[in-house]
Amino acid sequence: MIKVAVLDDYQNAFQQIVEVKKYKDKFDFKVFNEPFADEKEAIVALEDFEVLFIMRERTPMNKTLIESLPKLKYIMTSGMRNNAIDLKTTKKKNIIVCGTEINPNPAAEITWALILGLYRNMKQEIDNMFQGYWQTTIGFELKGKMLGIIGLGKIGTQVAKIAKAFGMEVCAWSENLNLSHANELGVLPMSKEDLLKNSDIISIHLVLGEKYKNLITKKEFGLMKKTSFIINTSRGPIINENDLVEALKDEKIAGAGLDVYDNEPLSQDHKLRFLPNALLLPHIGYVTAENYSKFYSQMIENLEGCLKNKPLRLIS
């Protein structure tokens, strides 16, 4: 029987979605609901497994970990891109890596949850309702405001369309912005500096790479309006976290809505948790029943394909 480790299943979704009994003669699944404390713990826990089912960019599949798992033959990841897997090492060790499809719409939807939450003071008002208070804050309207989108790909495009439905003005910047696509959407191309200066809300939708690490720092916060909000549902390191904490503490900007962080899960004593102008979510942008069903069903399909020497959705 093939031993399969299901990693970082925080909500214990695997056993809710997958009919495990159906595979009892093929696969021996072990679910890990908590993140590993460190690499040593991961090595000890995973040394007997031939297959890993992993969630994108949770447990890092680095060189040391991969080389320390002598029985590992297959890695199945959610999504068709996972920067946390050392693909050079998997290739060297002849470990097959496969991915899954992923729905882009949940990330766009959670972006608007954060925007609306900040603009209408949802967190404060919800908390106050449970404490017996009534109408303690004054919110803002979205209509007529400028939304600056950094990265006009699949998710950024959906965010832009919703902004237009709210009657907002929309501008966009990225290093490879498609001008004709922006024009079709009615989105105004801008330089990064002009977008920062003119936007009431800035929403980030980029794929993290070296060129976008620390894209937003103290300098960029200095260009933004004091009344502006920044939203990040992409990847934590795109914004310099220390500079963000300072900007929020000193009220250089009005607030931030975050679903991603430098290190996840976010530590219990992290400074962001104690800032009243930060609206924080625990990286749930892609965490939907529809996505999880797709992830786990396709991971099993991939594994069954590999065992027949017909791997599906290979990541090279």
N, C-alpha and C positions, 0 to 999 in steps of 0.2 A: 504493500500500500504506500502511496506517495504522500509524504508529509508536507503539508502546506501551512505556512504561517500567515495569518491575516493581521497586518500591523496597524496600529494607531486607529482602531475602530472605536472612537471615543463614545459614540452613541449606541454601541453594540448593534449596529445596523445590519451587519452581515447575516446574522442568524435570524433576523426578522425578514430579510429580503430573499435569502437563498434557502431553498429546501434541502438542508444539509443531509437528511436521511437518504435522499435520492442518490447521493454520491458516496454512501458509506462503504461500498465495496471497492471504490477507486481511490478516494482521497481521505486522508486523516487531517481535518482542519483543526488548527488551534488559533483562537482569536486572542489578540493582545489589545486590551481596551485602554491601557495607559501608555504614555510615551516612556521610552527607556531613560533612565537617569543619566546614563553616559554610554559611550561606545563599548566599554568593557562589559557592561550589563547586556547590551545588545548581542555581543559576540557569544556570550555564555548561553543566552536564551535561544539563539537561532542556529547554533552550530550543527544541529541534527536535521535541519530542514533542507529539502531539495527545491522548494518553491516559496517565493515570497509574493504575497499580494500587498501592494503598498499604495497609500494615498500620496498624491503628488506633493513633493517637498515637505513631507513631515519628517520621518526618520531619514537622515542623510545616508545614502548608499555610496559612501566614499571608498577610496582605495583600500584602506586598512580593514574596514568592515568586510568588504567583498572578499578580500584575500584571506580573511580569517574564517570563512565559512566553506569548509572543504567539500560539503555535499551539495552546495547550491548549483542548480542547473538553469533555473528559470526565474525571472523577475517580471511580474505583471503590475504595471502602474496605471493609475487613473490618468486619463489624458494622453495625448500623443507627444507630449514634451515634458520632461522632468529634469530640471537643472540640478537636482540633488543626486542624480545617478552618475557615477563615474563610468561613462560608456567606453573609455579606453581600457579600463580594467576589466569590464565585463567581456569586451571583445577578446582581450588577451587570455581570459579564463574560459572562453567559449561558452559564456552564459548568455542565453537568449533573453532579450528584453522586448516585451510587447506592451502596447498601450491600449487605450479605449477611446471611444468618442466621448465628447463632453458637450453639454448644452451651454451656449454662451449667454442665453437670456437671464438666468438667475443672477449673474453678476451685475447686469444692467438694472435688474429689479431692486437688488439690495442697495445699489447706488442711490436710487431715488428714495428708498426708505431712510437712508442717512441724510440726504438733502432735506427732505420734508421734516425729519426729526429735528434737525438743527434749526431750520427756518421757522418752525412753529413751536419750538421749545418743548417738544414732546416728552423728553425724559423728565424735565422739571415738573411739567403739568401732571404727568402720570403719577410720579412720586407724591406730589402734593394732594392729588385726589385721594390717595390712600391715607393721607394724614389729616384729611378733613378740610382742606383749603379749596378755594374756588377762584379761578381766573387770576393767577398771580404774575403772569408775564404777558408781554405784547410781542406777537410774532411779525413776520414779514410776508409779503406776497411775492410769488415767483414771476408773475406776469410783468414783462418789461425789463426784467433783470438780465444781466449778461452772464451766460455760462461759458467758461473757458474749458475746453476739452483738450487734454494732453494725450494724444494717441487716438486717431480716428479709424480704428480697425473695426472688427465685428461688434465688440462691446461698446466702444465709443460711438459708433454709428447708431446703435439702438438708444443710447443715452441722448444723443442729439435729437433724434426723432421725437422722443418724449418731451424734451425741452421745448421743441417747436409747438407741440400740442398744448403746452402750458402758456404759450404766448411769449416765450423768452427769446432773446437774441442769443445766438450761439457763434462762438469763434473757436478755432482749433489751431494747434501747433504739434508737429513732431518733425524729426529730422528727415523723414521720408513721406511727408504729407502728400497725398494724392489730390492735386488741386481740382481736377475735373470731378472727382468724387465729392469733394467738399462743396463744389458749386452745385452739384445735383441736389445735395441736401439743404442748400441754402445756408451753409456754414461759412463764415468769413475767415479766410486764412490770416494768421497773424504771426509775427515773430514771437518767440518765447517771452521776451521782455514786455512787449505790448500786451500780450495775453495776461501776464501777471498784473500789470498796472490797471487794466480795464475791467477785469472780470469781478463779478460779485461772488461767484462760486467757481472754484477750479476743481475739476474732476480728472483723476489720473487713470489712464487705460493703456498702459504700455507693457510690453514684454521686458522683464528685467534682464539687462545685460550690463557689461562693464560701462558702456557709454551712458546708461541711464542710472547708474548707481550714484546716490547723492546728487540727483538732478535738482532737488529743491533743498537749499541750505539757508543759512542766515541771510545771505545776500538776496536770495529770491523772496524771502519773507519781508525783507525791507522794501521790496518793490510793490508788494500787495497792499490793497486798501486795508485800513484798520477794521473796516466793516465786512471784510470778505471771509469766506469759509473755504477750507480745502478738504477734499474727499479723496481717500485712497482705498480702492478695492482691488488694487493690482498686486503690488509687492511692497513690503515694508521698506527695504533699503533704498527705494527711489527717493524717499524723503529722509533727510538726515534726522534721526529720531531725537538726538540731544537738542538740535536747533529747533525742532518742532516744539519740544517741551518748553524751551525758553520763550519762543514766540507766543505760545498760549499763556504761559505764566505772566509775561509782561504785557499781554493783550495787544501785541503787534498786529494780530489778526483776531477776528471775532470768534473763530472756533474751528474744530476739525472733526470730521466723521471718518472713522478708521475701521477697516475690517482685516487689516494685515499689519504685521509687525516684524521687526528685525529678527527676533527670536520668538518662536511659538511652541507651546502655549505661552502667553504673556505672563511673566512672573507676578505673583500676588502683591509684591511690594513695588511694582513698577510705578514710576512717577505719573505716567499717563492716567492711571486709575484714579488719581486724586485731583484731577483738574476738572472743574465744573463746566468748562467750555469744550471738553472733549466728549464726543459721543462714540462709544466703543462697542464693537461687535467681535465675537470670537472666531473670525475667519469662517463665516457661514455663507459667503457669497455663492459657493457652488454646492452647498450642503442641502440638497433637496431629495425627496423620495425618488423623483424621476431620474436625477443624475446618479444616485447611489445604485438604483436598479440597473441602470445602463453599465456602470462601472463593474459591478460584481458579476453580472451575467456575461459580460464580454471578457472579463478576466478568465472565467471558467471556459468559455469558448476558445480563448487563446491557448489555454493550457491543454485542452483536449486536442487542438490542432497541432500543437508542438509534439505531443505524444504520438501523433500519427505522421510526424515529419512533414507536416503542412502548417507551419506557424502562420498565425494571422496578426495583422496590425504590427508588424515588426518595427522597432525603433532602432535605427542604425547609428 
